Amino acid sequence: MEKMSPNTNSLNWFEIPVYNTKRAKLFYEAIFDIQMGTDNMMGMEMTFFPADMSMQNGKVSGALVKSDMHMPSADGSIIYLNANPSIQIVIDRIEKAGGKVLMPKTQISEDVGFMAFFADTEGNKVGLHAGG
């Protein structure tokens, strides 16, 4: 049996379920100061985080997704989005954009950096991480 290379990411794609694509897109664009594109694929409305979509570069990306199979939730798995270079700047934008800070900037350790949790406009609990 072939083993996963130690250089392989455990995560290679994420999907954040949404009820309202336009509202969720505006929220994530506002808190991360990014532009996102939307497309329909396989019966799903997908709004993509900026990324090199070649999927061969080892970098992780994902999308906001609206479909019958995607239900927003504050329970279950939690993803951590990259809030570098400043987690506090992202946190400060959350409530202005319609979300709620659930746990403020908290130091994990000097080496690992900081984390926080927020609820997005769709009711998902999402983590933030930024290096020390």
Order of alpha helices (4+ residues) and beta strands (2+ residues): beta-alpha-beta-beta-beta-beta-alpha-beta-beta-beta
